[in-house]
Amino acid sequence: MRCPYCKDPMEEGCVQGPRGIYWSEKPSKFIPPYKKNTMPLSEETFLTIPTIRAHRCQKCEIIILCSKEKQVYW
């Protein structure tokens, strides 16, 4: 995958969170965020760390998440 800003190749990896990964319009004080316009990007589990595949551009310092792949295990 190439960076949409600088067109350099992006590094493939993952983003992890201890209680799930969520998209929200505003930051939340609660984990997980129980807000109206919140979208879970990973499954909540007790036995594994929620993980989602991502691509990172070191130059532009951006990360693109692959949210259609809800849970990724390596």
SULFENTA-V790842 format. One line per field, one symbol per residue. ss: DSSP state (a for helix, b for strand, c for the rest). phi: phi as a letter, one per 20 degrees, with the letter a starting at -180 (. if undefined). burial: I if it has 9 or more other C-alpha atoms within 8 Angstrom, else O. A space follows every 10 residues. Layout:
BEGIN
ss=???
phi=???
burial=???
END
This chain:
BEGIN
ss=cbccccccbc bbbbbbbccc cbbbcccccc cccccccbbb cccccccccb bbbbbbbccc cbbbbccccc cccc
phi=.dffedmffd eeabdcbfco ccdbfcfced cffecfddcf dbeecdeceg ccfbccdffe lccdeeffeg cccd
burial=OOIOOOOOOI OOOIIIIOII IIOIOOOOOO OOIOOOOIOI IIIOIOOOII IIIIIIIOOO OOOOIOIOOI IOOO
END
